[in-house]
Amino acid sequence: KAGVTQTPRYLIKTRGQQVTLSCSPISGHRSVSWYQQTPGQGLQFLFEYFSETQRNKGNFPGRFSGRQFSNSRSEMNVSTLELGDSALYLCASSLSLAGEETQYFGPGTRLLVL
Amino acid sequence: AQTVTQSQPEMSVQEAETVTLSCTYDTSESDYYLFWYKQPPSRQMILVIRQEAYKQQNATENRFSVNFQKAAKSFSLKISDSQLGDAAMYFCAYRIPGTSYGKLTFGQGTILTVHP
């Protein structure tokens, strides 16, 4: 079974631009979560989607948004990019929302904001 | 709020030796799940092992095992017969069922170096 895929793998943007990252979960998985990883803040939870609805959200400004499609694929969008948004963005999928479900991660998208 | 602490920023081990990575967490919940993830230089997060808090038996996966001390809120990872491929950043993570759903709370990570 194919793992979680994320596109693009690398991205360079300039301040003020917006960016969209994509995540395709493992087949059959319906929950998708997004995390931001930076050297200073470590791994931080952004949001989670299940059945096309945002179920949980981390402490990030409204410039960070996401959505989930009927096939469980998810996108996250960052508008008005700031230098501090440079990070590795990780997507993880799980079968359901249940806490006992293990999350499986994709390879990440490395975003550099200049 | 739940917190996860990994007090060892870096650890090193000789190939074929055993190493233990430490993790403590703070929670008022009685039901939760604990995980160790490995992140090699490729940056892909790979699940190493998981532990359910209601299980007293420590989880094992081949060369990887945990020492789960619920009362002490401690969850250490032991890697036996270390291999060069074990070199990576290791993250301890915590998750509770219920309204927090997908949120994993991670520790700061421990960089493990394996010497040949």
Interface residues (C-beta under 8 A of the other chain):
Chain A: S31 S33 Y35 G42 L43 F45 E48 F50 R55 N56 G58 L88 L90 A92 S94 L97 A98 G99 E100 T102 Q103 Y104 F105 G106 P107 G108 R110
Chain B: Y32 Y33 F35 Y37 S42 R43 Q44 M45 I46 L47 R50 E52 F91 R95 I96 P97 G98 T99 S100 Y101 G102 K103 L104 T105 F106 G107 Q108 G109
